[in-house]
């Protein structure tokens, strides 16, 4: 499965409203998990089995919650049993379709 999620403290952050330090702590958890992952400006996406992916999301939420009295989590999942390598595979198929239509 693929899980795209965004976790951030609410009601806090740096003087300029930045939450990058707390988000970086969550991304460290994801990267330490060893699961395939990608982080962009809005979400971190990781790939694995249900229990392992959800355990990583929970740990990422826990590190953000440790620095904030309130935490926001947005999560989207693509559950497709029997498929792996979709973190890159989905993008490759779209890029191939774009080349064919050019």
Secondary structure, 3 states (H helix, E strand, C coil): CEEEEEEEECCCCCCCCCCHHHHHHHHHHHHHCCCEEEECCCCEEEECCHHHHHHHHHHHHHHHHCCCCCEEEEEEEECCCCCCCHHHHHHHHHHHHHHHHC
